[in-house]
Every structure is written in C-alpha cells, then in structure tokens.
C-alpha cells in the first residue's frame, strides 16, 4: 500500500470530536501514522484493509464489503489485506459480540463514500463539467450526458491532491448492491487450498511457545507447583505462575514456556 497514489483512512481527534477521513499526505503533514483503509494505485488496483480478526464470523469479507459498497467497486476487483495489530490506529481489533460491524460501519461506509466523491471531483475537473452530471460505478467515473468514463486508476493522482470532504451523503439501504447480498467469500479458496495463514503459522526468530495449566475452579488459586518433571522435557525453558483479570477476579495458572509447541504441551501435561 505504500506505493499507492491515493490512500485514505480516518483518525479520531481529541476532545471526543467526530472522526475525520484524511489522506496519506494530510497524515504526514499532521505528523501522524495514517490508519489506511483504502489504497488505489494508478493501474486502478484497489486494496482494502480488514482491521479485525477472522475467526469464521466473516470479518475478512464484511469489512471490505462495507467500504466497497460506497466506493462503487465490486469485491472481485478488490485486494483484501489484514491490518497489522495496532489499536492506536484501528481502535479495538478484538473479535466478539458482533462488534466488527456495529462498531465500525459508520466510519467504513463514510471512508468509501469520501474516496468515491474525491474520484468524481477529479473527473469533473478533467472534463470541466458539473458534479451532478457524473456518477461512479464499477471502478469508473461516468459522465451521464456523453457516456465518457475514466477508471479510478486514471484519476487517483489528481484525487490525492484534493481535500476530503467529510460531509458526504451515504446511500439509502434500498440502493445497496453489495451489502446484504450473498456473495462468494474471497477467503474460501485460501482456507481450502492451504494458502490461508493462521496465527499459529507465524514463526519468528527465537520465538517461544507458552501453554497454561489452570485450576478447574473459576477462582482457584495456585498454592504451589513442582516443575522438575516439566523442566526435564527437552526444549522447556521456563515454568512460571501467571494470572489474568477475568471481570472482577484474577484467574491463576502455571505457564510452561518452550521452544516448540509440542514441548510446551508435554511440559504442561
């Protein structure tokens, strides 16, 4: 996404003000790291980020679906990437409670609409025609009267120089083409041909694995433990007491840390 001609994201100003959609250039001027959601290059390739974990609930599809609806592109024209874990940029990235849609849909729809309007404005300047004579559809801006059209890739450089307007009009529900439709999920082939990358597939230099043995009782405490058998397992590095907050209580356990998952699991056993 770093080579894109147009990159848009949004940020949340201080003092509880409403979020604003900004460009990469504006973010650099403000000295902040852009939470990029949409990237369009000069070939018209559209990249949309999904900021939430995909755990079968469909965030990989639904986040780009919301953006693509207002951006006026089909999902088969879009490259979907996972955003890196950074809650300062993307807000909560947990999966649960239907929060992916409920917590983000307003900003995501608005981001797509802002990008669409910037591309339409760039086209009207090229053609020197009124805004009301142009509309966006299927990755193009079209002039109603003449039938002329320009692809998004032809417009992104000019669009990137424009100031985003956050006063955009969103579609009415009845006009949706993508949201609410049964569409093929782009991650289905990845999950069936072995190309999908899961958290447990990540390997980093010097990485260790930890597994935790917990009390069968919800508020059980660790009184003592004997780690001699665990440390005799090849690859086991540490055996330590751990705790985590669970609502108003602390759940305690014993973590076995090893250089392989199998060694950690054997140490826990």
TIZA-297278 format. One record per residue: x, y, z of N, C-alpha, C in turn; chain; residue in one letter; residue number from 1. Coordinates in nm, 3 decimals, decimal comma, padded with zeros to 5 digits. Each point is the difference from the previous one (the first is absolute). Last residue first. Layout:
N
PT       n.u       n.v       n.w      ca.u      ca.v      ca.w       c.u       c.v       c.w   chaine   residu   num
PT         X         Y         Z         X         Y         Z         X         Y         Z        A        a   NUM
...
//
This chain:
269
PT       n.u       n.v       n.w      ca.u      ca.v      ca.w       c.u       c.v       c.w   chaine   residu   num
PT    00,155   -03,119    03,057   -00,057   -00,129    00,040    00,074   -00,061    00,118        A        x   269
PT    00,166    00,396   -00,200   -00,125    00,026    00,074   -00,060   -00,130    00,051        A        x   268
PT    00,376   -00,029   -00,279    00,036    00,054    00,131   -00,123    00,029    00,084        A        x   267
PT   -00,060   -00,135   -00,444    00,049   -00,114    00,080    00,037    00,048    00,140        A        x   266
PT   -00,123    00,328   -00,307   -00,117   -00,083    00,035    00,042   -00,120    00,084        A        x   265
PT    00,338    00,279   -00,168   -00,079    00,072    00,099   -00,119   -00,083    00,046        A        x   264
PT    00,264   -00,168   -00,351    00,073   -00,006    00,127   -00,077    00,069    00,110        A        x   263
PT   -00,174    00,029   -00,431   -00,012   -00,137    00,049    00,074   -00,015    00,134        A        x   262
PT    00,030    00,408   -00,240   -00,133   -00,016    00,060   -00,013   -00,139    00,063        A        x   261
PT    00,484    00,223   -00,026   -00,097   -00,056   -00,094   -00,134   -00,015    00,072        A        x   260
PT    00,361    00,189    00,230    00,037    00,045   -00,135   -00,084   -00,065   -00,110        A        x   259
PT   -00,177    00,121    00,516    00,097   -00,089   -00,067    00,027    00,050   -00,141        A        x   258
PT   -00,276    00,079    00,518    00,053    00,070   -00,117    00,110   -00,086   -00,061        A        x   257
PT   -00,450   -00,027    00,356    00,121   -00,070   -00,043    00,044    00,063   -00,131        A        x   256
PT   -00,332    00,166    00,440    00,035    00,000   -00,142    00,131   -00,076   -00,022        A        x   255
PT   -00,428    00,027    00,378    00,143   -00,022   -00,016    00,030   -00,013   -00,149        A        x   254
PT   -00,415    00,276    00,294    00,042   -00,124   -00,063    00,150   -00,011   -00,003        A        x   253
PT   -00,484    00,325    00,158    00,140   -00,038    00,013    00,027   -00,132   -00,069        A        x   252
PT   -00,367    00,446    00,004    00,014   -00,142   -00,029    00,148   -00,035    00,002        A        x   251
PT   -00,306    00,407    00,236    00,127   -00,035   -00,063    00,003   -00,152   -00,020        A        x   250
PT   -00,438    00,377    00,029    00,084   -00,099    00,068    00,131   -00,017   -00,075        A        x   249
PT   -00,400    00,261   -00,130    00,048    00,057    00,126    00,092   -00,094    00,075        A        x   248
PT   -00,042   -00,072   -00,512   -00,098    00,085    00,066    00,060    00,054    00,131        A        x   247
PT    00,330   -00,264   -00,155   -00,125   -00,049   -00,056   -00,112    00,070    00,075        A        x   246
PT    00,577    00,036   -00,069   -00,126    00,054    00,051   -00,118   -00,063   -00,074        A        x   245
PT    00,483   -00,247    00,089   -00,065    00,095   -00,091   -00,131    00,044    00,062        A        x   244
PT    00,518   -00,277    00,110   -00,138    00,036    00,033   -00,053    00,100   -00,101        A        x   243
PT    00,434   -00,398    00,122   -00,057    00,112   -00,076   -00,139    00,030    00,051        A        x   242
PT    00,505   -00,289    00,113   -00,138    00,030    00,038   -00,047    00,123   -00,079        A        x   241
PT    00,386   -00,341   -00,191   -00,027    00,116    00,084   -00,148    00,012    00,035        A        x   240
PT    00,443   -00,273   -00,258   -00,129   -00,038    00,057   -00,033    00,107    00,104        A        x   239
PT    00,362   -00,062   -00,459   -00,047    00,060    00,124   -00,130   -00,065    00,044        A        x   238
PT    00,259   -00,175   -00,374    00,087    00,107    00,048   -00,040    00,055    00,136        A        x   237
PT   -00,039   -00,473   -00,338   -00,071    00,083    00,096    00,098    00,100    00,062        A        x   236
PT    00,142   -00,340   -00,313   -00,061    00,118   -00,061   -00,074    00,089    00,095        A        x   235
PT    00,066   -00,520    00,114    00,088    00,078   -00,089   -00,076    00,116   -00,064        A        x   234
PT   -00,134   -00,204    00,481   -00,038   -00,015   -00,140    00,095    00,084   -00,087        A        x   233
PT    00,010    00,009    00,478    00,077   -00,112   -00,056   -00,034   -00,026   -00,146        A        x   232
PT   -00,226    00,323    00,274    00,130    00,050   -00,045    00,090   -00,111   -00,054        A        x   231
PT   -00,425   -00,111    00,185   -00,018    00,084   -00,119    00,134    00,047   -00,055        A        x   230
PT   -00,011   -00,241    00,404   -00,031   -00,088   -00,114   -00,015    00,081   -00,129        A        x   229
PT    00,075    00,242    00,405    00,116   -00,085   -00,034   -00,027   -00,089   -00,121        A        x   228
PT   -00,275    00,348    00,256    00,030    00,010   -00,143    00,112   -00,094   -00,045        A        x   227
PT   -00,409    00,083    00,394    00,130   -00,065   -00,014    00,032   -00,005   -00,149        A        x   226
PT   -00,336    00,332    00,335    00,016   -00,093   -00,112    00,143   -00,052   -00,004        A        x   225
PT   -00,425    00,288    00,319    00,141   -00,036   -00,024    00,005   -00,087   -00,124        A        x   224
PT   -00,387    00,260    00,112    00,060   -00,008    00,133    00,148   -00,032   -00,011        A        x   223
PT   -00,381    00,238   -00,332    00,116   -00,087    00,000    00,061    00,003    00,140        A        x   222
PT   -00,536    00,081   -00,104    00,130    00,065    00,012    00,111   -00,105   -00,007        A        x   221
PT   -00,559    00,060   -00,174    00,106   -00,078    00,064    00,134    00,073   -00,001        A        x   220
PT   -00,470    00,106   -00,163    00,081    00,091    00,080    00,112   -00,076    00,073        A        x   219
PT   -00,286   -00,240   -00,301    00,008    00,133   -00,061    00,092    00,094    00,078        A        x   218
PT    00,082   -00,533   -00,013   -00,095    00,090    00,064    00,023    00,143   -00,050        A        x   217
PT    00,280   -00,357   -00,135   -00,133   -00,031   -00,052   -00,109    00,086    00,063        A        x   216
PT    00,518    00,166   -00,072   -00,085   -00,070    00,096   -00,134   -00,033   -00,064        A        x   215
PT    00,419    00,050   -00,326   -00,079    00,081    00,092   -00,080   -00,089    00,095        A        x   214
PT    00,450    00,022   -00,364   -00,085   -00,091    00,076   -00,073    00,082    00,105        A        x   213
PT    00,242    00,142   -00,493   -00,031    00,027    00,140   -00,089   -00,111    00,056        A        x   212
PT    00,400    00,122   -00,413   -00,132   -00,057    00,026   -00,023    00,008    00,151        A        x   211
PT    00,355    00,227   -00,406   -00,044   -00,017    00,138   -00,138   -00,065    00,002        A        x   210
PT    00,475    00,087   -00,338   -00,141   -00,034    00,012   -00,035   -00,019    00,146        A        x   209
PT    00,401    00,291   -00,310   -00,032   -00,104    00,097   -00,152   -00,019    00,004        A        x   208
PT    00,409    00,218   -00,361   -00,135   -00,002    00,056   -00,018   -00,118    00,096        A        x   207
PT    00,387    00,164   -00,288    00,005   -00,006    00,146   -00,135   -00,010    00,067        A        x   206
PT   -00,031    00,167   -00,485    00,127   -00,044    00,058   -00,004    00,002    00,152        A        x   205
PT   -00,461   -00,081   -00,255    00,095    00,111    00,013    00,129   -00,051    00,062        A        x   204
PT   -00,495   -00,172   -00,254    00,126   -00,042    00,062    00,095    00,119    00,000        A        x   203
PT   -00,563   -00,137   -00,085    00,105    00,101    00,009    00,121   -00,056    00,074        A        x   202
PT   -00,428   -00,226   -00,066    00,097   -00,019   -00,109    00,118    00,096    00,010        A        x   201
PT   -00,391    00,000    00,289    00,095   -00,103    00,040    00,102   -00,031   -00,111        A        x   200
PT   -00,355    00,318   -00,073    00,091    00,047    00,104    00,105   -00,103    00,035        A        x   199
PT   -00,186   -00,046   -00,488   -00,063    00,012    00,131    00,103    00,049    00,102        A        x   198
PT   -00,085   -00,003   -00,567    00,098    00,005    00,108   -00,071    00,028    00,132        A        x   197
PT   -00,136   -00,230   -00,512   -00,035    00,092    00,109    00,104   -00,010    00,111        A        x   196
PT   -00,004   -00,286   -00,394    00,077    00,124   -00,008   -00,030    00,098    00,113        A        x   195
PT   -00,200   -00,454   -00,118    00,116    00,003    00,089    00,081    00,127   -00,001        A        x   194
PT   -00,431   -00,135   -00,225    00,120   -00,042   -00,074    00,128    00,009    00,083        A        x   193
PT   -00,441    00,124    00,165   -00,013   -00,136   -00,051    00,122   -00,048   -00,079        A        x   192
PT   -00,057    00,441    00,197   -00,018   -00,093    00,110   -00,012   -00,146   -00,047        A        x   191
PT    00,038    00,361   -00,311    00,121   -00,001    00,082   -00,010   -00,104    00,111        A        x   190
PT   -00,380    00,081   -00,284    00,108   -00,075   -00,067    00,125   -00,011    00,087        A        x   189
PT   -00,352    00,263    00,182   -00,035   -00,142   -00,010    00,107   -00,080   -00,075        A        x   188
PT   -00,019    00,490    00,080    00,091   -00,083    00,079   -00,034   -00,149   -00,007        A        x   187
PT   -00,254    00,353   -00,220    00,133   -00,008   -00,059    00,094   -00,089    00,079        A        x   186
PT   -00,547   -00,042   -00,055    00,101    00,053    00,091    00,139   -00,020   -00,058        A        x   185
PT   -00,494    00,067   -00,255    00,108   -00,096    00,028    00,105    00,066    00,089        A        x   184
PT   -00,501    00,177    00,043    00,111    00,008   -00,094    00,104   -00,107    00,033        A        x   183
PT   -00,525    00,208    00,108    00,077   -00,124    00,017    00,108   -00,005   -00,107        A        x   182
PT   -00,217    00,463    00,217   -00,009   -00,097   -00,109    00,084   -00,124    00,033        A        x   181
PT   -00,029    00,408    00,267   -00,124   -00,076    00,011   -00,018   -00,102   -00,110        A        x   180
PT    00,323    00,388   -00,115   -00,039   -00,031    00,137   -00,134   -00,073    00,001        A        x   179
PT    00,147    00,147   -00,420    00,092   -00,100    00,056   -00,040   -00,041    00,140        A        x   178
PT   -00,234    00,332   -00,263    00,029   -00,102   -00,101    00,083   -00,115    00,057        A        x   177
PT   -00,363    00,424    00,184    00,119   -00,084    00,018    00,011   -00,105   -00,109        A        x   176
PT   -00,357    00,338    00,086    00,090    00,013   -00,115    00,126   -00,085    00,012        A        x   175
PT   -00,350    00,049    00,339   -00,061   -00,062   -00,118    00,092    00,001   -00,121        A        x   174
PT    00,118    00,221    00,414    00,007   -00,146    00,010   -00,052   -00,069   -00,126        A        x   173
PT    00,205    00,485   -00,050   -00,112   -00,055    00,074    00,007   -00,152   -00,007        A        x   172
PT    00,449    00,313   -00,029   -00,110   -00,063   -00,073   -00,116   -00,034    00,094        A        x   171
PT    00,325    00,409    00,129    00,008   -00,144   -00,015   -00,123   -00,053   -00,076        A        x   170
PT    00,274    00,488    00,007   -00,133   -00,061    00,012    00,014   -00,150   -00,025        A        x   169
PT    00,375    00,374    00,205   -00,045   -00,079   -00,115   -00,138   -00,059    00,030        A        x   168
PT    00,368    00,320    00,219   -00,144    00,022   -00,012   -00,053   -00,072   -00,123        A        x   167
PT    00,463    00,031    00,126   -00,067   -00,097    00,085   -00,151    00,017   -00,003        A        x   166
PT    00,416    00,102   -00,360   -00,114    00,061    00,066   -00,070   -00,108    00,082        A        x   165
PT    00,537    00,069   -00,194   -00,121   -00,082    00,022   -00,108    00,080    00,069        A        x   164
PT    00,377    00,200   -00,331   -00,029   -00,006    00,143   -00,127   -00,084    00,021        A        x   163
PT    00,366   -00,052   -00,420   -00,121    00,067    00,047   -00,014   -00,015    00,151        A        x   162
PT    00,338   -00,204   -00,287    00,033    00,139    00,029   -00,119    00,077    00,058        A        x   161
PT   -00,022   -00,458   -00,154    00,082    00,004    00,121    00,038    00,142    00,040        A        x   160
PT   -00,237   -00,097   -00,407   -00,086   -00,011    00,119    00,080    00,013    00,128        A        x   159
PT    00,222   -00,015   -00,418   -00,067    00,128    00,019   -00,086   -00,002    00,127        A        x   158
PT    00,209   -00,400   -00,111    00,104    00,100    00,025   -00,061    00,138    00,022        A        x   157
PT   -00,281   -00,376   -00,116    00,049    00,001    00,138    00,104    00,109    00,027        A        x   156
PT   -00,248   -00,138   -00,422   -00,043    00,117    00,077    00,069    00,015    00,134        A        x   155
PT    00,036   -00,364   -00,329    00,030    00,121   -00,076   -00,027    00,126    00,081        A        x   154
PT   -00,107   -00,431    00,175    00,145    00,011   -00,013    00,043    00,125   -00,075        A        x   153
PT   -00,462   -00,123    00,041    00,054    00,058    00,122    00,152    00,020   -00,010        A        x   152
PT   -00,272    00,008   -00,456    00,023   -00,096    00,106    00,062    00,069    00,121        A        x   151
PT   -00,334    00,228   -00,372    00,139   -00,012    00,040    00,011   -00,102    00,114        A        x   150
PT   -00,373    00,167   -00,430    00,032   -00,053    00,133    00,150   -00,010    00,019        A        x   149
PT   -00,458    00,211   -00,327    00,144   -00,012    00,024    00,024   -00,059    00,138        A        x   148
PT   -00,432    00,122   -00,201    00,039   -00,141    00,012    00,149   -00,020    00,020        A        x   147
PT   -00,292    00,414   -00,040    00,083   -00,043   -00,112    00,034   -00,148    00,002        A        x   146
PT   -00,281    00,202    00,341   -00,045    00,055   -00,128    00,078   -00,055   -00,118        A        x   145
PT    00,102   -00,122    00,469   -00,132   -00,044   -00,045   -00,034    00,043   -00,142        A        x   144
PT    00,481   -00,120    00,215   -00,073    00,124   -00,030   -00,132   -00,038   -00,064        A        x   143
PT    00,336   -00,288    00,354   -00,068    00,008   -00,129   -00,073    00,135   -00,012        A        x   142
PT    00,414   -00,303    00,283   -00,086    00,117    00,008   -00,055    00,025   -00,139        A        x   141
PT    00,176   -00,485    00,240    00,013    00,106   -00,100   -00,086    00,120    00,040        A        x   140
PT    00,013   -00,444    00,220    00,139    00,044   -00,010    00,026    00,106   -00,104        A        x   139
PT   -00,450   -00,171    00,088    00,089   -00,109   -00,042    00,144    00,046   -00,023        A        x   138
PT   -00,298    00,405    00,053   -00,054   -00,135   -00,011    00,109   -00,096   -00,045        A        x   137
PT   -00,150    00,564    00,129    00,100   -00,107    00,005   -00,069   -00,135   -00,007        A        x   136
PT   -00,129    00,524   -00,200   -00,024   -00,099    00,104    00,108   -00,108   -00,010        A        x   135
PT   -00,168    00,542   -00,198    00,092   -00,115    00,007   -00,040   -00,094    00,114        A        x   134
PT   -00,197    00,435   -00,114   -00,004   -00,074   -00,126    00,084   -00,127    00,005        A        x   133
PT   -00,034    00,331    00,356   -00,124   -00,077   -00,010   -00,012   -00,080   -00,130        A        x   132
PT    00,373    00,305    00,095    00,003   -00,123    00,078   -00,123   -00,086   -00,023        A        x   131
PT    00,167    00,335   -00,391   -00,058    00,007    00,135    00,002   -00,136    00,069        A        x   130
PT    00,382    00,112   -00,365   -00,145   -00,018   -00,002   -00,052    00,010    00,144        A        x   129
PT    00,467   -00,030   -00,225   -00,058    00,133    00,018   -00,152   -00,006   -00,013        A        x   128
PT    00,347   -00,361   -00,012   -00,098    00,022   -00,106   -00,059    00,140    00,002        A        x   127
PT    00,320   -00,133    00,328    00,059   -00,037   -00,129   -00,094    00,035   -00,115        A        x   126
PT   -00,154    00,060    00,440    00,101    00,101   -00,032    00,066   -00,030   -00,135        A        x   125
PT   -00,307   -00,309    00,176   -00,070    00,121   -00,044    00,098    00,111   -00,036        A        x   124
PT    00,172   -00,403    00,182   -00,050   -00,018   -00,137   -00,071    00,125   -00,050        A        x   123
PT    00,149   -00,014    00,447    00,116    00,003   -00,090   -00,044   -00,013   -00,146        A        x   122
PT   -00,327   -00,046    00,334    00,044    00,140   -00,013    00,120    00,013   -00,093        A        x   121
PT   -00,153   -00,432    00,106   -00,096    00,068   -00,087    00,041    00,146   -00,020        A        x   120
PT    00,252   -00,250    00,302    00,024   -00,048   -00,136   -00,095    00,066   -00,100        A        x   119
PT   -00,059    00,088    00,458    00,127    00,060   -00,044    00,031   -00,041   -00,144        A        x   118
PT   -00,375   -00,194    00,210   -00,024    00,140   -00,034    00,126    00,071   -00,045        A        x   117
PT    00,032   -00,451    00,150   -00,081    00,009   -00,123   -00,019    00,145   -00,042        A        x   116
PT    00,208   -00,082    00,414    00,089   -00,036   -00,112   -00,074    00,013   -00,133        A        x   115
PT   -00,253    00,061    00,390    00,093    00,111   -00,019    00,093   -00,027   -00,118        A        x   114
PT   -00,293   -00,344    00,134   -00,072    00,109   -00,067    00,092    00,119   -00,027        A        x   113
PT    00,167   -00,370    00,248   -00,024   -00,037   -00,139   -00,067    00,111   -00,078        A        x   112
PT    00,056    00,064    00,460    00,130    00,000   -00,067   -00,014   -00,036   -00,147        A        x   111
PT   -00,382   -00,023    00,277    00,037    00,139   -00,030    00,135    00,006   -00,071        A        x   110
PT   -00,156   -00,418    00,153   -00,084    00,048   -00,109    00,042    00,141   -00,042        A        x   109
PT    00,215   -00,175    00,373    00,040   -00,072   -00,121   -00,084    00,044   -00,120        A        x   108
PT   -00,096    00,174    00,435    00,127    00,053   -00,052    00,038   -00,068   -00,132        A        x   107
PT   -00,388   -00,157    00,218   -00,018    00,141   -00,038    00,127    00,056   -00,062        A        x   106
PT   -00,007   -00,450    00,177   -00,065    00,017   -00,130   -00,014    00,146   -00,042        A        x   105
PT    00,202   -00,226    00,415    00,080    00,063   -00,106   -00,078    00,043   -00,123        A        x   104
PT   -00,153   -00,241    00,417    00,093    00,102    00,046    00,069    00,078   -00,109        A        x   103
PT   -00,317   -00,363   -00,077   -00,066    00,103    00,081    00,094    00,113    00,039        A        x   102
PT    00,171   -00,382   -00,240   -00,091    00,082   -00,080   -00,057    00,114    00,083        A        x   101
PT    00,293   -00,288    00,222    00,069    00,038   -00,124   -00,088    00,092   -00,084        A        x   100
PT   -00,144   -00,218    00,413    00,052    00,136    00,009    00,070    00,046   -00,128        A        x    99
PT   -00,246   -00,419    00,180   -00,041    00,070   -00,123    00,054    00,142   -00,007        A        x    98
PT    00,124   -00,320    00,348   -00,117    00,083    00,023   -00,050    00,076   -00,122        A        x    97
PT    00,501   -00,161   -00,038   -00,101   -00,043    00,096   -00,116    00,097    00,007        A        x    96
PT    00,554    00,005   -00,133   -00,114   -00,061   -00,067   -00,099   -00,045    00,105        A        x    95
PT    00,399    00,415   -00,016   -00,044   -00,129    00,051   -00,117   -00,051   -00,083        A        x    94
PT    00,259    00,424   -00,021    00,013   -00,099   -00,106   -00,039   -00,139    00,047        A        x    93
PT   -00,057    00,574    00,121   -00,008   -00,139    00,045    00,008   -00,095   -00,118        A        x    92
PT    00,204    00,446   -00,138   -00,097   -00,022    00,105    00,000   -00,147    00,041        A        x    91
PT    00,300    00,203   -00,327   -00,124   -00,060   -00,049   -00,107   -00,018    00,107        A        x    90
PT    00,445    00,206    00,076   -00,041    00,042   -00,134   -00,141   -00,045   -00,035        A        x    89
PT    00,199   -00,116    00,414    00,007    00,146   -00,003   -00,049    00,052   -00,136        A        x    88
PT    00,046   -00,467    00,086   -00,127    00,057    00,047    00,003    00,152    00,008        A        x    87
PT    00,252   -00,398   -00,277    00,035    00,132    00,051   -00,128    00,071    00,043        A        x    86
PT    00,187   -00,459   -00,290   -00,056    00,026    00,131    00,048    00,132    00,056        A        x    85
PT   -00,047   -00,070   -00,531    00,084   -00,049    00,110   -00,066    00,035    00,133        A        x    84
PT   -00,295   -00,097   -00,442    00,077    00,108    00,063    00,086   -00,060    00,110        A        x    83
PT   -00,165   -00,274   -00,441   -00,023    00,021    00,142    00,085    00,117    00,048        A        x    82
PT   -00,200   -00,056   -00,512    00,113   -00,028    00,088   -00,043    00,017    00,145        A        x    81
PT   -00,209   -00,053   -00,546   -00,026    00,015    00,144    00,124   -00,039    00,078        A        x    80
PT   -00,154    00,186   -00,521    00,097   -00,082    00,073   -00,020    00,027    00,149        A        x    79
PT   -00,357    00,056   -00,441    00,067    00,050    00,119    00,098   -00,101    00,056        A        x    78
PT   -00,338   -00,035   -00,359    00,099    00,097   -00,047    00,093    00,044    00,112        A        x    77
PT   -00,375   -00,292    00,062    00,097   -00,074   -00,082    00,103    00,093   -00,063        A        x    76
PT   -00,362    00,174    00,262    00,100   -00,067    00,084    00,100   -00,080   -00,082        A        x    75
PT   -00,230    00,443   -00,200   -00,041   -00,135    00,032    00,109   -00,068    00,082        A        x    74
PT   -00,114    00,541   -00,004    00,082   -00,103   -00,064   -00,056   -00,136    00,039        A        x    73
PT   -00,123    00,471    00,162   -00,050   -00,042   -00,131    00,102   -00,086   -00,074        A        x    72
PT   -00,013    00,209    00,459    00,106    00,031   -00,095   -00,040   -00,032   -00,143        A        x    71
PT   -00,279   -00,106    00,374    00,000    00,144   -00,025    00,108    00,042   -00,099        A        x    70
PT   -00,030   -00,461    00,109   -00,136    00,045   -00,033   -00,002    00,148   -00,036        A        x    69
PT    00,396   -00,214    00,167   -00,022   -00,014   -00,145   -00,138    00,049   -00,042        A        x    68
PT    00,116   -00,018    00,464    00,074    00,106   -00,069   -00,030   -00,003   -00,149        A        x    67
PT   -00,191   -00,337    00,264   -00,056    00,129    00,037    00,069    00,114   -00,073        A        x    66
PT    00,167   -00,439   -00,056   -00,133    00,012   -00,061   -00,062    00,136    00,029        A        x    65
PT    00,413   -00,136    00,204    00,014    00,052   -00,137   -00,135    00,019   -00,069        A        x    64
PT   -00,030   -00,187    00,427    00,063    00,132    00,010    00,024    00,058   -00,140        A        x    63
PT   -00,173   -00,444    00,039   -00,099    00,103    00,028    00,061    00,139    00,011        A        x    62
PT    00,258   -00,415   -00,084   -00,087    00,040   -00,109   -00,080    00,124    00,032        A        x    61
PT    00,292   -00,187    00,320    00,084    00,013   -00,119   -00,082    00,049   -00,120        A        x    60
PT   -00,208   -00,120    00,415    00,052    00,137   -00,005    00,084    00,024   -00,124        A        x    59
PT   -00,262   -00,411    00,170   -00,012    00,068   -00,129    00,054    00,141   -00,007        A        x    58
PT   -00,013   -00,388    00,338   -00,120    00,083    00,004   -00,015    00,086   -00,125        A        x    57
PT    00,373   -00,298    00,119   -00,114   -00,072   -00,056   -00,126    00,083   -00,006        A        x    56
PT    00,411    00,176    00,159   -00,015   -00,124    00,076   -00,124   -00,076   -00,045        A        x    55
PT    00,349    00,449   -00,099   -00,095   -00,087   -00,069   -00,003   -00,134    00,074        A        x    54
PT    00,124    00,530    00,168    00,039   -00,141   -00,013   -00,108   -00,074   -00,077        A        x    53
PT    00,054    00,529   -00,094   -00,042   -00,094    00,104    00,051   -00,142   -00,027        A        x    52
PT    00,044    00,402   -00,287    00,069    00,028    00,126   -00,033   -00,100    00,110        A        x    51
PT    00,039    00,036   -00,568   -00,090   -00,049    00,104    00,073    00,011    00,132        A        x    50
PT    00,070    00,275   -00,496    00,046   -00,069    00,119   -00,116   -00,048    00,086        A        x    49
PT    00,078    00,095   -00,554   -00,078    00,037    00,118    00,050   -00,083    00,118        A        x    48
PT    00,146    00,165   -00,539    00,030   -00,081    00,117   -00,079    00,053    00,118        A        x    47
PT    00,008    00,031   -00,579   -00,055    00,047    00,127    00,036   -00,100    00,110        A        x    46
PT    00,174    00,160   -00,528   -00,008   -00,107    00,098   -00,043    00,057    00,135        A        x    45
PT    00,093    00,243   -00,421   -00,138   -00,024    00,041   -00,016   -00,113    00,099        A        x    44
PT    00,403    00,204   -00,190   -00,055   -00,102   -00,089   -00,145   -00,032    00,036        A        x    43
PT    00,267    00,305    00,255   -00,027    00,060   -00,131   -00,048   -00,102   -00,103        A        x    42
PT   -00,105   -00,086    00,526    00,119    00,039   -00,075   -00,038    00,047   -00,140        A        x    41
PT   -00,235   -00,027    00,520   -00,024   -00,018   -00,143    00,124    00,046   -00,075        A        x    40
PT   -00,204   -00,133    00,531    00,115    00,037   -00,081   -00,033   -00,029   -00,146        A        x    39
PT   -00,241    00,040    00,535   -00,015   -00,014   -00,145    00,127    00,045   -00,068        A        x    38
PT   -00,009   -00,009    00,466   -00,106   -00,097   -00,024   -00,016   -00,028   -00,148        A        x    37
PT    00,384    00,222    00,384   -00,048   -00,016   -00,137   -00,104   -00,110   -00,010        A        x    36
PT    00,204    00,325    00,369   -00,068   -00,129    00,010   -00,065   -00,028   -00,135        A        x    35
PT    00,442    00,323    00,111   -00,133   -00,017   -00,057   -00,053   -00,141    00,022        A        x    34
PT    00,337    00,302    00,301    00,008   -00,120   -00,082   -00,139   -00,031   -00,053        A        x    33
PT    00,192    00,507    00,127   -00,060   -00,120    00,057    00,011   -00,115   -00,100        A        x    32
PT    00,119    00,490   -00,040    00,096   -00,076    00,078   -00,060   -00,123    00,067        A        x    31
PT   -00,184    00,345   -00,313   -00,038    00,007    00,142    00,096   -00,077    00,090        A        x    30
PT    00,059   -00,007   -00,470    00,008    00,140    00,040   -00,030    00,016    00,149        A        x    29
PT   -00,057   -00,423   -00,195    00,143    00,031    00,010    00,020    00,145    00,046        A        x    28
PT   -00,439   -00,142   -00,084    00,052   -00,067    00,118    00,148    00,031    00,020        A        x    27
PT   -00,210    00,156   -00,391   -00,045    00,075    00,118    00,056   -00,061    00,128        A        x    26
PT    00,081   -00,230   -00,401    00,075    00,126    00,002   -00,037    00,082    00,123        A        x    25
PT   -00,239   -00,398   -00,087    00,135   -00,030    00,045    00,082    00,129    00,013        A        x    24
PT   -00,520    00,070    00,046    00,088   -00,065   -00,096    00,136   -00,028    00,063        A        x    23
PT   -00,504    00,024    00,256    00,114    00,079   -00,047    00,082   -00,080   -00,100        A        x    22
PT   -00,498    00,038    00,312    00,071   -00,073   -00,104    00,110    00,089   -00,054        A        x    21
PT   -00,227    00,008    00,509    00,011    00,067   -00,129    00,077   -00,089   -00,097        A        x    20
PT   -00,315   -00,021    00,504    00,114   -00,042   -00,081   -00,004    00,069   -00,136        A        x    19
PT   -00,214    00,241    00,432   -00,031   -00,108   -00,094    00,122   -00,032   -00,084        A        x    18
PT    00,072    00,191    00,497   -00,055    00,047   -00,127   -00,020   -00,118   -00,094        A        x    17
PT    00,185    00,023    00,471   -00,124   -00,067   -00,036   -00,063    00,048   -00,130        A        x    16
PT    00,434    00,132    00,203   -00,117    00,071    00,054   -00,132   -00,057   -00,051        A        x    15
PT    00,429   -00,089   -00,309   -00,019    00,004    00,145   -00,130    00,072    00,035        A        x    14
PT    00,040   -00,262   -00,473    00,060    00,115    00,069   -00,026   -00,007    00,150        A        x    13
PT    00,031   -00,402   -00,364   -00,092    00,055    00,100    00,069    00,116    00,071        A        x    12
PT    00,040   -00,229   -00,526    00,060    00,010    00,132   -00,100    00,067    00,094        A        x    11
PT    00,047   -00,285   -00,518   -00,062    00,099    00,088    00,069   -00,001    00,134        A        x    10
PT    00,126   -00,100   -00,558   -00,031   -00,062    00,126   -00,075    00,100    00,085        A        x     9
PT    00,226   -00,095   -00,541   -00,091    00,068    00,092   -00,018   -00,081    00,127        A        x     8
PT    00,322    00,070   -00,483   -00,021   -00,079    00,120   -00,084    00,081    00,097        A        x     7
PT    00,197   -00,008   -00,544   -00,101    00,055    00,090   -00,018   -00,096    00,117        A        x     6
PT    00,335   -00,091   -00,308   -00,014    00,141   -00,034   -00,102    00,067    00,091        A        x     5
PT    00,327   -00,437    00,126   -00,129    00,043   -00,053    00,002    00,148   -00,033        A        x     4
PT    00,343   -00,311    00,201    00,017    00,056   -00,133   -00,129    00,052   -00,060        A        x     3
PT    00,028   -00,215    00,431    00,085    00,119    00,006    00,017    00,064   -00,137        A        x     2
PT   -00,235   -00,417    00,105   -00,082    00,121    00,000    00,085    00,126    00,000        A        x     1
//
